[in-house]
Amino acid sequence: MKMNRTDASIGQAPVFIGKIIEDELHRQERTVTWLSRKIHCDRRNVYDIFSRTCIDTGLLYKISLVLNCDFFKYFSQSLQSSANQHITPPESYFAGLRYFISAITGGIRR
C-alpha cells in the first residue's frame, strides 16, 4: 500500500522519508537521473519515492548505501521521541470503564 504525505495519522510514522531522501540528494548536488541509475529504476519511480511517508526497507537500504546516508536513523529518532511521550487517559475514561465493567458483570442493578 502506497502512502503519501497527506496520509499522516495515528499509527503511521511521522517521518516523511521521501522528502528526506530528496533533500539529501539535492544536498549532495546529485540528480534524479543519477539516483535512478544507481538504484536501477526509472526516473519516475524516484519522483514517486520523494512523495512517500513509508518505504520498503530493502529499497531504503539501497538508497542509504548509494547516498552514503543512514536514513533509518530518522525512524529510530521518531521511535525514541514517541517512547518518551507517555499518554495517560483522563480519569473520566477510567470511571466510565469501571461503570461499564460493573454493568456487564452484574454489579449495577437497574
RANORTA-V854734 format. One record per residue. PHI is phi in radians with two decimals (999 if undefined). NEAR is the number of other ideal C-beta (glycine too) atoms within 12 Angstrom. Layout:
{{PHI/NEAR} {PHI/NEAR}}
This chain:
{{999/9} {-1.57/16} {-2.07/21} {-2.16/21} {-1.05/22} {-1.47/12} {-1.55/19} {-1.09/16} {-2.71/11} {-1.04/9} {1.66/11} {-1.83/21} {-1.10/29} {-1.43/23} {-1.82/28} {-1.57/28} {-1.06/35} {-1.09/32} {-1.15/22} {-1.14/33} {-1.12/38} {-1.04/27} {-1.08/18} {-1.18/26} {-1.04/30} {-1.19/17} {-1.04/13} {-1.46/18} {0.98/10} {-1.79/24} {-1.81/16} {-1.09/23} {-1.07/17} {-1.03/17} {-1.12/32} {-1.07/24} {-1.19/16} {-1.18/23} {-1.78/29} {1.00/14} {-2.56/21} {-1.29/15} {-0.96/19} {-1.06/13} {-1.17/24} {-1.14/31} {-1.08/21} {-1.12/21} {-1.03/37} {-1.07/28} {-1.63/23} {-1.60/32} {-1.76/29} {-2.40/28} {-2.71/34} {-1.04/17} {-1.13/14} {-1.12/11} {-1.17/26} {-1.10/29} {-1.10/17} {-1.07/22} {-1.14/37} {-1.04/25} {-1.13/17} {-1.11/26} {-1.60/28} {0.91/14} {-2.49/24} {-1.44/18} {-1.29/36} {-1.16/22} {-1.08/17} {-1.17/28} {-1.27/25} {-1.08/15} {-1.10/18} {-1.15/24} {-1.12/16} {-1.12/12} {-1.14/14} {-1.14/18} {-1.16/11} {-1.46/10} {-1.88/11} {-1.58/7} {-1.76/10} {-1.93/8} {-1.13/11} {-1.17/10} {-1.01/10} {-1.04/10} {-1.10/13} {-1.18/13} {-1.11/13} {-1.13/14} {-1.13/15} {-1.09/16} {-1.08/15} {-1.09/14} {-1.09/14} {-1.09/14} {-1.14/14} {-1.38/11} {-1.68/11} {1.55/9} {-1.32/12} {-1.97/12} {-1.79/7} {-1.73/5}}
